[in-house]
Amino acid sequence: MTLPTSLRSHPDFTEADETEIAEVERHLFRRLRMLSDDSDLIVVSGMAAAGLVDSSVVTRLTTGAERAGRPLDLAAHGIPAAEFSRFQQLWYHFKVPYARASLVWWYLFCLALGRDGDVTEALRRMTHWLGALGDDVKAALTRIGDVLDLPGDTVVVTDAETRDLDALTTAVRLGAPFLAVADIPAAKEAGRVVGRTVVTATPAAGSAREPVHPLWLGPVPALRDLPALARAAWQRLPEQERDELLATFERRISSIERVRLLVGETLLDNRGVVAEAAACRKEDVAEWPEQRLVLATLLWCWHQAGFVLQELNQSLLSFPALALFLLRKTREYAARLPDGGPAADLADGDLIALARHLGTLRTRVEKDYERCLHFDGSNWERREFLLPLSVYRRRQSIPESLCAHLHAELGVEPPGRTGALHEWDRFLELALEAGSSPTRVMQELAHWAANAQDLRVDLAIFTVPLGRKLDEPWTMEFTDLFCYTGFRYGFRPEDFGIAANRVVMYNVIAQRMRYNAVKKAQNYAPVMRFAPQGFNLPDIAVAEDANHGGHAAAGIRLACRLPITIAHHGTDWNGLADVRLNRATYSRENRFRPSDMIVGYRYTQWAKGIADATYRRGLGFDEKWSDKVKDLDI
């Protein structure tokens, strides 16, 4: 992907910057590719491991003229459609949030699912099996047959557990145990010593083994006794401290954006998670079912580490999955630090300690990187990515075309071109002297942003406080926020299948923006009037209208949300202001990219410059734009 010209042409933008941002985008979009040509065969292999189709079906689909194609003819192969759909959905959940998963875990899970039929129990068995096998290959080869209750004389092994589909299908055809190893020659020698036949599949042409594990990003830890160790950690907490901790989870979950966690095949939203935390408070820890235990432990880890809980939306919860998430995230952060950060592993199986370590690394990483999110409104999936602050928050010069636009509309232009806040302060003074107002300045910034040639959008939405109650923003009402939407020239809602006209679109958007700001302001309240809304990280989003009536009505489909910190009398306030960019045409090529956020960051500084300068003068924005409007006249 080519980065925007305005980004590459910045005088301080280096080749190293370009390489880093390009890699951020490649890595993010790799984690969003949930569909692959081998998915059908993986699903059918799982069904065969579960005993729902005969292994001969897998043989036919992997050999000769009947090799699996797309779309797969279920009837021709005697594959029950309803079960195929169920396993297809389960495989999707397995791949979240990395767009890949361990084929060994999938095999074990499906094997367990065939014996119990229940996803919760299958995850419990998989967890037990992975823990029992440990990380000693010789010992694992010796006991894997007994652990899985399969003939153990022949064991299929792989050193590419996310890609080695041939090894998966071989294990299915042979009805043999399947084991991930780091060194195949060493595994074969260990097999010879303990009297096991170790089988490997021939890799497909060109599929070179990856030097770093694509899931763990480093050595794979042993996963022994994770449930027992987590339960013991909960039991060590004094009863009052445990109760207060669980109550804290209930409050925090109520204030964050949509949660969609999978406990077995039950999808828990925020209220469902709160109910589970409340149930934990009423039961002795020894009585917690394992899935409730893993959910509570996840919340504890989230509380300690400060990661984005919704990154696990749509992911099947299990102790191995939680260990993978924490250790992978730890290694991702450590790789961003000059010294690599202190080493972390799971040698003692202490997930809470690992979460604390992750929290320490996160704090260090945030000094040099902006944590950002990719959000999919159709399924609530989120992916975190990091942008270097030296690039993301780099001051951008004011384009000459903006200066010309401001001069044409307001009669004055910025006195400088660096984009520094003091220049915007001086510009506002010039605009006031010319008979203009803060409102008109902000409107023209929004108009220009909606028509910028280097970052094409359909709508640019600027939201800031109106100018009152800034000493106590938690007392703000909806009419204490200014919101203005700039539309691209020639934008006609009907051209995009939007039933609302521009006025209705504006009112729907502004109502939501003011609501968001008032809810976020409650985070500062000594006594909250209502439940707060969590602060946002900068994000880019697709399918914003899929599950949101207001977004559907206003044509909000592809979005870029950029928070602003407002300053007033020496205090910085978060959550009260932002800039949102929207595109009404959905296509893969039209999605916002991380590099667009870097270009768009300039709007937050322009809006902040004008807003802060307005408040310093004891001025505010026009009341018209703090409530429902009947027209868009300015």
Beta strands, then each sheet from edge to edge (+ up, - down):
strand 1: 154-158
strand 2: 178-180
strand 3: 197-199
strand 4: 261-263
strand 5: 266-268
strand 6: 369-376
strand 7: 381-388
strand 8: 459-465
strand 9: 481-487
strand 10: 539-542
strand 11: 558-568
strand 12: 571-583
sheet 1: 2+ 1+ 3+
sheet 2: 4+ 5-
sheet 3: 7+ 6- 10- 11+ 12- 8+ 9-
end
